[in-house]
Amino acid sequence: MMDNLIIDIPELRLPRDMAWRVKFIEAVEQHAGRLGINGRFKVPRFFGYYFTGSHAVVVAGLWTVLVDDAALLRRLRVTVEQITDHRFNIASQEEGGEPEFMLVNDSHDGSCWLWDYPHGRRFLEASEPVEVRNSTGDIFDEGSDRGPRLLGS
């Protein structure tokens, strides 16, 4: 796994309802309904966007959806390439492949980052703080007598 690489893209802001516009929320709720799950999808704050070959993929939490062709997502792909002078790409070369980067979007303010795919995926799938121990099993170097430390709290 490569080093955790995050690239801020201050020039790019996505609309707060981007996930609805590309029908991600609708697809999740329809699939949940087919599984017999009643209720509404609890919309997370962060979404990830990338392409596997020519197909757009949206990620939020543990949901990964291959969305129907949407002009908005095709424009997003081109915009990312233009803003970064084609140095960073959110598309894999082959169908089913993983791209080098994914676009992570904060739906609260529209801000965007390019995040290396493995770390971005891990971030989007996380929902609870996790306990982190060093190689000796102690919680960092601050003494284990204070109990476990949780990241994110």
N, C-alpha and C positions, 0 to 999 in steps of 0.2 A: 504494500500500500504506500502510495506517495505521501509526502508531507501534506498536512492540512493546508490547502491553498484557497484563500477567499479573495476575490477581486471585486471591489466596490464599483458599481456603475452608476454614478450620480446623475448622468445624463438620461437615464432610463427610469421612468415611473410607469407602473401598470395601473389600470383602473382597479378600484376596490372590488368590483364584481367580475373580475377577469375569469375566475373559475366557473361562474355561472354563464358567462358569455360563450365559453368554449364547451359548455354543456357537461363539465366534469361533475358538478353536484347532482345534476339530473341522472347521469349514468350511475353514480354511486347509489342513489336512492332507488333507482329501478332495479339494480342488481340485488340490493338488500331485500327489496320486496319479493323478488323471485326466490330468494333464500328463505322467505317466511319471516323476515325480521321487520317488525312494525316500528314506526317512529320516523324521526327526521335525522339526517346526518348532522352531527355536531361539527360545524365548520371550524377548522383550525386557523391559526393566524398565518402560518407559512405554507406556501405551495412551491413545488418544483416543476420546472418545464424543461423538456429535452426532446430530441428526436431519435428514434431508432430507425435508421435508414431514412425513409421519407415520411414515416408515421409519427405524429405528435403524441407525446406521453405526458400526463400530468400526475404528480405524486402529492399526496397529503396524508400524513399519518401512515397507516398501514395500507392505504388504498393506492393502487397504481392503475391508471386507466389509459388505455390506448384510445384517444378521442378521434371522432370523425374529422375529416379534413376541414380545417377552419382557416380562412384567409387571415384572420387575426394572428394565429400561431405561425403561419408561414411568414408574415411580415415581421413577427417577433424574431424569428430565426435570422432573417436578413438584417434586421436592425442590430442584433448582437454582433454579427460578423462585421458590419460597417463600423460600429462604435469601437470595436477592438482592432480595427485594421486587419481582420482575418487571422489574428494571432490565436484567438480562442474560439472554439466551436462547441455548440451544444447538440451536435448530431453525430451519431456513429456512422461509419461507412456502410455497414451491412445491417440488414434487417435483423432485429433481435439482439444486436450488440449494445454495449454500453458506451456512451460518449465519454470524452475526457472530462468535460464539465457539464454541469446543469445550472440552469438559471433558477435561483431561489428568490422568491418574492414575498415581501411582508405585506399582507393584504390590508394592514392598518393604515400604512402611509404610502404604499405603492413602491417603496424602495426595492432595489434589485442588486443581487450579487451573483457573480459566477463563483461556483464552489466546485472543487474537484469532485467528480461523481461519487466515489465511495463515501467521503465525509459528508457531502451534501445529503446523500440518501440516508445516512445514519442520523443526521440532524433532523430531517423531516420525519423519520419514523419514531424518534424519541418522544415519549410522552410523560415519563417520570424521571426525577433525578436519580442518579445512580451512585452507589458507593464506590469509591476509587481507593485502592490500596497500592502501596509501592511493592517492590519485589520481596521485601521481608515480611509483608503481611500487615505492617502497621499503617495507620492512616497518616499519610504524608510524614512530616518530621515534627509534628506538633504534639506528640505524645498521644497514646491511645487511651489514656485515662479519661479523656473528655468525651469518649464515645465516637461513633462513626460520623464522618463529615459527608454531607450529600452535596453533589454538584447541583447548582441551580437553586439552592435554597439559601 
